[in-house]
Amino acid sequence: MTRISARELAGTSGPFGRGTPVVRPEEVPEGSVVTVLRVPPESAGMRLDRFVQSQLKRTSRTRAAEIVARGAYSPEARRLRGSDRVRPEQCILLWREPWDEQAPDTPIPVVHEDEALLAVNKPPGLPVHPTARYHKSTVIKMMEAARPGERLFLAHRIDRETSGVLLLCRTPEADRKVKAQFEERTAVTKRYAAIAWGWPEHDTFRVELPLELDTSSRYKVKMRVAPPGRGLASATACEVLGRRADPLTGRRYALIGCTLETGRQHQIRVHLASNGLPLVGDKLYGPDEGMFARGADGVLTDEDRRALELDRHALHAALLELTHPVTGERVRIEAPLSDDLRTFWDALHA
């Protein structure tokens, strides 16, 4: 899947070097952006709207149908319909106007700064790096805008909804050395705070379960516990920091400190959910995975919000410890629990 501008694509030879002329439809404004989808043989015969949904990771079927209705064309600018059946190697162009994106007026607190490192307490909901949907409203772009002339390097990543410690490097050499530590895994300590539904049986416990991509899910980012002999080895050490309950419903919640022994995608969320402790607000591993697409499309229902209880999953990167790339000393960086999670936790009864 490729995203390019209308200026780059319109009027050129066909995408992927096939020689098919590409025409920008007359009704598509100059400067629009196009997503190019190539139909693999195994998808032949699918409805176009279902195929588009299968290719866009965070999109519901309703949203996919809207995308097709608004801007699905052939390279020759022929309008396509959601009920069309796709053909092997067919090229589908999804046109849209550029995002009218404005950087949010959100402060990004700095929790550590020296000549080589810059660590921030990332607010929830803020992406860490540019994507097709987000460009200006990312940690990297916002921090560079606040520091004209300075180039920053993202040392690692945390999910858009996750808050807490995010480390940036201020020089290429520091970036190289820090990334080497993250790749080694044991050289970096990463501790998170999570609020989960349920009460763990023990005050300390360890989850060691291999993880793999969930091929049964329509969302290509979802992970699952792998059967024995498969998947990536994954382990999380957990400590219960508190147990509380809702004073009205009696529903139970736990505040859990999670130390990563490995760093797999969605590791904490899957490990806790597999132990009957899904994160509050988790749209992918919580009450209904369909909330994931509805959340991305901005169409969560009132019932969804009541079930989730929080607008985002309750995960906070609380601590990061590593060896300083210049001094060689251990550096411990911490970020206090974000306001939304603190408010939620404080409203519960111990």
C-alpha positions as CSV (number, residue, x, y, z in Angstrom):
1,M,0.0,0.0,0.0
2,T,1.4,3.4,-1.0
3,R,0.3,6.9,-0.3
4,I,1.5,9.7,-2.7
5,S,0.2,13.1,-3.7
6,A,-1.9,13.8,-6.8
7,R,0.9,16.0,-8.0
8,E,3.3,13.1,-7.9
9,L,1.0,10.6,-9.5
10,A,-1.4,12.3,-11.9
11,G,-0.3,12.3,-15.5
12,T,2.6,10.0,-14.9
13,S,3.2,6.4,-16.2
14,G,1.4,3.7,-14.2
15,P,2.1,3.0,-10.6
16,F,4.6,0.2,-9.9
17,G,6.1,0.6,-13.4
18,R,3.3,-1.2,-15.3
19,G,2.9,1.6,-17.9
20,T,-0.8,2.1,-17.2
21,P,-1.6,5.9,-17.5
22,V,-2.8,7.4,-14.3
23,V,-5.3,10.2,-14.5
24,R,-6.5,12.4,-11.7
25,P,-10.3,12.5,-11.8
26,E,-11.7,16.0,-12.7
27,E,-13.7,16.1,-9.4
28,V,-10.6,15.4,-7.3
29,P,-8.9,18.7,-6.3
30,E,-5.3,19.4,-7.2
31,G,-2.9,18.5,-4.4
32,S,-5.1,15.6,-3.1
33,V,-3.4,12.5,-1.7
34,V,-4.0,9.0,-3.1
35,T,-3.6,5.6,-1.5
36,V,-2.7,2.9,-4.0
37,L,-3.9,-0.7,-3.4
38,R,-2.8,-3.7,-5.4
39,V,-5.1,-6.7,-5.3
40,P,-3.2,-9.9,-4.4
41,P,-4.4,-13.1,-6.1
42,E,-5.9,-14.5,-2.9
43,S,-8.2,-11.5,-2.6
44,A,-9.8,-11.9,-6.0
45,G,-13.6,-11.9,-6.0
46,M,-14.0,-9.9,-2.8
47,R,-16.3,-6.9,-2.7
48,L,-14.3,-3.8,-3.1
49,D,-15.5,-2.3,0.2
50,R,-14.5,-5.5,2.1
51,F,-11.2,-5.5,0.3
52,V,-10.5,-1.9,1.3
53,Q,-11.4,-2.7,4.9
54,S,-9.0,-5.6,4.9
55,Q,-6.1,-3.4,3.7
56,L,-6.7,-0.5,6.1
57,K,-5.8,-1.7,9.5
58,R,-8.0,0.4,11.8
59,T,-11.0,0.9,9.6
60,S,-14.6,-0.5,10.2
61,R,-16.7,-1.8,7.3
62,T,-18.9,1.2,7.5
63,R,-15.9,3.6,7.2
64,A,-14.4,1.5,4.4
65,A,-17.7,1.8,2.5
66,E,-17.6,5.6,3.0
67,I,-14.0,5.8,1.7
68,V,-14.9,3.8,-1.4
69,A,-18.0,5.9,-2.1
70,R,-16.1,9.1,-1.6
71,G,-13.0,8.4,-3.7
72,A,-12.3,5.0,-5.2
73,Y,-11.2,5.1,-8.8
74,S,-9.3,3.1,-11.4
75,P,-6.0,4.5,-12.7
76,E,-8.0,5.8,-15.7
77,A,-10.2,7.8,-13.4
78,R,-13.2,5.4,-13.7
79,R,-15.4,5.5,-10.6
80,L,-15.5,2.3,-8.6
81,R,-18.4,1.0,-6.4
82,G,-18.3,-0.8,-3.1
83,S,-20.2,-3.8,-4.7
84,D,-17.6,-4.3,-7.4
85,R,-15.6,-7.5,-7.3
86,V,-11.9,-7.0,-7.3
87,R,-9.6,-8.8,-9.8
88,P,-6.0,-10.2,-9.3
89,E,-3.4,-7.5,-9.7
90,Q,-6.1,-4.8,-10.1
91,C,-4.9,-1.3,-9.1
92,I,-7.3,0.6,-6.9
93,L,-6.8,4.3,-6.2
94,L,-8.4,5.9,-3.1
95,W,-8.3,9.7,-3.5
96,R,-8.8,12.2,-0.7
97,E,-8.0,15.8,0.1
98,P,-5.0,16.4,2.4
99,W,-5.6,16.3,6.1
100,D,-6.2,19.9,7.4
101,E,-4.2,19.0,10.4
102,Q,-3.3,21.5,13.1
103,A,-0.8,20.7,15.9
104,P,-2.8,20.6,19.1
105,D,-2.2,23.1,21.9
106,T,-1.0,20.3,24.2
107,P,2.0,20.9,26.5
108,I,4.7,18.1,26.4
109,P,6.5,18.1,29.7
110,V,10.2,17.5,29.7
111,V,11.3,15.1,32.4
112,H,15.0,14.8,31.6
113,E,17.4,16.8,29.4
114,D,21.1,16.9,28.9
115,E,23.5,17.2,26.0
116,A,22.6,13.9,24.5
117,L,19.1,13.0,25.7
118,L,15.7,14.5,25.9
119,A,12.9,12.7,27.7
120,V,9.3,13.8,27.8
121,N,6.1,12.7,29.6
122,K,4.0,12.0,26.5
123,P,0.3,13.0,26.8
124,P,-2.2,10.3,25.9
125,G,-3.6,10.4,22.4
126,L,-0.5,12.0,20.9
127,P,1.3,10.0,18.2
128,V,5.1,9.8,18.5
129,H,6.0,10.0,14.8
130,P,4.5,11.1,11.5
131,T,2.0,8.8,9.7
132,A,-0.4,9.1,6.9
133,R,-3.0,10.6,9.3
134,Y,-0.7,12.5,11.6
135,H,2.1,14.8,10.7
136,K,2.2,18.1,12.6
137,S,0.5,16.6,15.7
138,T,3.3,14.2,16.7
139,V,5.8,14.4,19.5
140,I,8.8,14.7,17.1
141,K,7.3,17.5,15.0
142,M,5.9,19.4,18.0
143,M,9.2,19.2,19.9
144,E,11.2,20.2,16.8
145,A,8.9,23.2,16.2
146,A,9.4,24.3,19.8
147,R,13.2,24.0,19.3
148,P,14.0,25.6,15.9
149,G,17.1,24.3,14.2
150,E,17.4,21.2,16.4
151,R,17.0,17.7,15.0
152,L,15.6,15.1,17.3
153,F,15.8,11.3,16.9
154,L,13.1,9.0,18.3
155,A,14.9,6.3,20.5
156,H,11.8,4.0,20.8
157,R,8.1,4.1,20.4
158,I,5.0,3.8,22.5
159,D,1.4,3.6,21.4
160,R,-0.6,6.7,20.6
161,E,-3.0,6.1,23.5
162,T,-0.2,5.2,26.0
163,S,1.1,8.1,28.1
164,G,4.5,8.5,29.9
165,V,8.2,8.4,29.4
166,L,9.3,8.8,25.8
167,L,13.0,9.2,25.0
168,L,14.5,11.3,22.2
169,C,18.2,11.6,21.3
170,R,19.8,14.9,20.4
171,T,22.7,13.6,18.3
172,P,23.1,10.8,15.7
173,E,25.8,9.2,17.8
174,A,23.6,9.1,20.9
175,D,20.7,7.8,18.9
176,R,22.9,4.9,17.6
177,K,24.1,3.9,21.0
178,V,20.7,4.1,22.7
179,K,19.0,2.1,19.9
180,A,21.7,-0.6,20.4
181,Q,20.7,-0.8,24.0
182,F,17.0,-1.2,23.1
183,E,17.8,-3.9,20.7
184,E,19.8,-5.7,23.4
185,R,16.6,-5.5,25.6
186,T,18.3,-6.5,28.9
187,A,20.3,-3.2,28.8
188,V,17.1,-1.1,29.3
189,T,14.6,-1.3,32.1
190,K,11.0,-0.4,31.1
191,R,8.3,-0.2,33.7
192,Y,4.6,0.6,33.1
193,A,1.6,1.3,35.3
194,A,-1.6,-0.3,34.1
195,I,-5.2,-0.1,35.5
196,A,-7.0,-3.4,34.8
197,W,-10.4,-4.7,35.4
198,G,-10.3,-7.4,38.1
199,W,-8.2,-8.3,41.1
200,P,-5.1,-10.5,40.7
201,E,-4.9,-13.5,42.9
202,H,-1.3,-12.8,44.0
203,D,0.5,-9.5,44.8
204,T,3.4,-10.4,42.5
205,F,3.2,-12.7,39.4
206,R,5.0,-13.2,36.2
207,V,3.4,-13.9,32.8
208,E,5.5,-15.8,30.3
209,L,3.5,-16.5,27.2
210,P,4.7,-16.5,23.5
211,L,2.9,-14.0,21.3
212,E,2.1,-13.9,17.6
213,L,-0.1,-11.9,15.2
214,D,-3.7,-12.8,15.5
215,T,-4.5,-14.0,12.0
216,S,-8.2,-14.6,12.9
217,S,-8.7,-10.9,13.6
218,R,-9.7,-8.5,10.9
219,Y,-7.3,-6.0,12.4
220,K,-3.8,-6.6,11.3
221,V,-2.2,-5.1,14.4
222,K,-3.8,-7.5,16.9
223,M,-1.7,-10.0,18.8
224,R,-2.6,-13.2,20.6
225,V,-1.0,-15.9,22.8
226,A,0.6,-18.4,20.5
227,P,0.2,-22.2,20.8
228,P,3.2,-24.1,22.3
229,G,6.2,-24.2,19.9
230,R,5.1,-21.1,18.1
231,G,5.4,-17.3,18.5
232,L,7.9,-14.9,20.0
233,A,9.0,-15.6,23.6
234,S,7.5,-12.9,25.9
235,A,7.6,-12.3,29.6
236,T,6.2,-9.6,31.9
237,A,6.9,-9.3,35.7
238,C,3.9,-7.8,37.5
239,E,3.4,-6.3,40.9
240,V,0.0,-5.2,42.3
241,L,0.3,-1.6,43.5
242,G,-3.3,-1.3,44.7
243,R,-6.8,-2.9,44.6
244,R,-9.9,-0.8,44.5
245,A,-13.6,-1.0,43.6
246,D,-16.3,1.2,42.2
247,P,-18.4,2.5,45.2
248,L,-21.6,2.1,43.2
249,T,-21.3,-1.1,41.2
250,G,-18.7,-2.9,43.3
251,R,-16.7,-3.6,40.1
252,R,-13.0,-4.4,40.9
253,Y,-9.9,-2.8,39.6
254,A,-6.2,-3.2,40.1
255,L,-3.3,-0.9,39.6
256,I,-0.4,-3.0,38.3
257,G,3.3,-2.3,37.8
258,C,4.5,-4.1,34.8
259,T,8.2,-4.6,34.0
260,L,9.0,-5.8,30.5
261,E,11.5,-8.6,30.2
262,T,10.9,-8.6,26.4
263,G,9.4,-5.9,24.2
264,R,6.8,-7.4,22.0
265,Q,3.9,-5.5,20.4
266,H,1.0,-5.0,22.8
267,Q,2.8,-7.3,25.2
268,I,1.4,-6.0,28.5
269,R,-2.1,-5.6,27.1
270,V,-2.2,-9.2,25.8
271,H,-0.4,-10.7,28.9
272,L,-2.8,-9.1,31.4
273,A,-5.9,-9.8,29.3
274,S,-4.9,-13.5,29.0
275,N,-4.9,-13.6,32.8
276,G,-8.4,-12.2,33.1
277,L,-7.1,-8.6,33.7
278,P,-7.9,-6.6,30.5
279,L,-6.9,-2.9,30.7
280,V,-9.6,-0.4,31.4
281,G,-10.4,1.4,28.1
282,D,-8.8,-1.1,25.8
283,K,-10.7,-1.1,22.5
284,L,-8.7,-4.1,21.0
285,Y,-8.3,-6.5,23.9
286,G,-11.2,-5.4,26.1
287,P,-15.0,-5.9,25.8
288,D,-15.3,-5.9,22.0
289,E,-12.6,-5.6,19.4
290,G,-15.1,-3.8,17.1
291,M,-14.6,-0.8,19.3
292,F,-11.0,-0.5,17.8
293,A,-12.3,0.4,14.4
294,R,-15.2,2.5,15.7
295,G,-12.7,4.4,17.9
296,A,-10.4,5.1,14.9
297,D,-13.3,6.3,12.9
298,G,-14.6,8.5,15.7
299,V,-18.0,6.7,15.9
300,L,-17.9,5.1,19.3
301,T,-21.4,4.7,20.7
302,D,-22.5,5.8,24.2
303,E,-22.8,2.1,25.0
304,D,-19.1,1.7,23.9
305,R,-18.0,4.5,26.1
306,R,-19.8,3.2,29.1
307,A,-18.2,-0.2,28.6
308,L,-14.7,1.2,28.1
309,E,-15.0,3.7,31.0
310,L,-11.9,5.6,29.7
311,D,-11.3,7.2,26.3
312,R,-8.0,5.3,26.0
313,H,-6.4,2.2,27.3
314,A,-5.1,2.7,30.9
315,L,-1.4,2.2,30.3
316,H,1.4,4.6,31.3
317,A,5.1,4.3,30.7
318,A,6.3,5.1,34.3
319,L,10.0,4.4,34.2
320,L,12.9,4.1,31.8
321,E,16.4,3.2,32.9
322,L,19.4,2.9,30.6
323,T,23.1,3.6,30.3
324,H,23.9,7.2,29.2
325,P,25.4,7.2,25.7
326,V,28.1,9.8,26.7
327,T,28.9,9.3,30.4
328,G,28.4,5.6,30.6
329,E,26.4,6.1,33.9
330,R,22.9,4.6,34.5
331,V,20.1,7.1,33.9
332,R,16.7,6.7,35.6
333,I,13.9,8.6,34.1
334,E,10.4,8.7,35.6
335,A,7.0,10.2,34.7
336,P,4.2,10.6,37.2
337,L,0.9,8.9,36.4
338,S,-1.1,11.0,33.9
339,D,-4.0,13.1,35.1
340,D,-6.7,11.1,33.5
341,L,-5.6,7.8,35.0
342,R,-4.9,9.4,38.4
343,T,-8.4,10.9,38.4
344,F,-10.0,7.6,37.5
345,W,-8.1,5.7,40.2
346,D,-8.7,8.3,42.9
347,A,-12.5,8.0,42.3
348,L,-12.4,4.4,43.3
349,H,-12.6,3.1,46.9
350,A,-9.7,1.2,48.4
